[in-house]
Amino acid sequence: MKHAVIFAHPRDHSFTGSVAESYARAAGGLGHRVLTRDLYRMKFNPCLGASELPFAEDFQPGEDVQAERRLLADADVFALVYPFWLNSPPAMLKGYLERVFGFGFAYGKSGRSEPLLHGRSLITFSASGAPLHWVQETGALETTGKLFDKYFAELCGLTFLEHVHFGGIVPGIREDVVANRLAQVESTVKKHF
């Protein structure tokens, strides 16, 4: 089984990066292959070009997109790891999904929006400075789950497994709290795989 861990955070050392590393370590510990895509360190361009629009006369995914699609072609699981900013994923991740998981890779066949990634899975991990109960009570987590996770999975034909959200991730957070959250990432991987 091959996991593609796709994460977006502008800081080299962040809680988000630690979640991605914990996920990769847990999947690797199960004997699975792991491909990590650190979007900021890759300097991925999240801007969709006019020629990348599905029905453009000169439709052609960019070379960077074609390279990503080759790397992801045999992935069985897509793990998205990101911070909640304005109660949604960062633009970097959304742009990556729009470009890489666009027409011809994740959906579209014979000019239709047919899902193309059946038999594969999606799992999501997110974090915010706001406490988990606030993110739940305001409906932010549920809304993101519907508009982002589940819609994206359905569009692509992916099986949606779970969205794990960590609230209260703030500067100066205690090391034991971080360790507990990262252990939760590993247990979630073991639960599903």
MOKAMO-V391254 format. One record per residue. RES is the residue in one letter. SS is DSSP state (H for helix, E for strand, C for the rest). Layout:
BEGIN
((RES & SS) (RES & SS))
END
This chain:
BEGIN
((M & C) (K & E) (H & E) (A & E) (V & E) (I & E) (F & E) (A & E) (H & C) (P & C) (R & C) (D & C) (H & C) (S & C) (F & H) (T & H) (G & H) (S & H) (V & H) (A & H) (E & H) (S & H) (Y & H) (A & H) (R & H) (A & H) (A & H) (G & H) (G & H) (L & C) (G & C) (H & C) (R & E) (V & E) (L & E) (T & E) (R & E) (D & E) (L & H) (Y & H) (R & H) (M & H) (K & C) (F & C) (N & C) (P & C) (C & C) (L & C) (G & C) (A & H) (S & H) (E & H) (L & C) (P & C) (F & C) (A & C) (E & C) (D & C) (F & C) (Q & C) (P & C) (G & C) (E & H) (D & H) (V & H) (Q & H) (A & H) (E & H) (R & H) (R & H) (L & H) (L & H) (A & C) (D & C) (A & C) (D & C) (V & E) (F & E) (A & E) (L & E) (V & E) (Y & E) (P & E) (F & C) (W & E) (L & C) (N & C) (S & E) (P & C) (P & C) (A & H) (M & H) (L & H) (K & H) (G & H) (Y & H) (L & H) (E & H) (R & H) (V & H) (F & C) (G & C) (F & E) (G & C) (F & C) (A & C) (Y & E) (G & E) (K & E) (S & C) (G & C) (R & E) (S & E) (E & E) (P & E) (L & C) (L & C) (H & C) (G & C) (R & C) (S & E) (L & E) (I & E) (T & E) (F & E) (S & E) (A & E) (S & C) (G & C) (A & C) (P & C) (L & H) (H & H) (W & H) (V & H) (Q & H) (E & H) (T & C) (G & C) (A & H) (L & H) (E & H) (T & H) (T & H) (G & H) (K & H) (L & H) (F & H) (D & H) (K & H) (Y & H) (F & H) (A & H) (E & H) (L & H) (C & H) (G & C) (L & C) (T & E) (F & E) (L & E) (E & E) (H & E) (V & E) (H & E) (F & E) (G & C) (G & C) (I & C) (V & C) (P & C) (G & C) (I & C) (R & C) (E & H) (D & H) (V & H) (V & H) (A & H) (N & H) (R & H) (L & H) (A & H) (Q & H) (V & H) (E & H) (S & H) (T & H) (V & H) (K & H) (K & H) (H & H) (F & C))
END
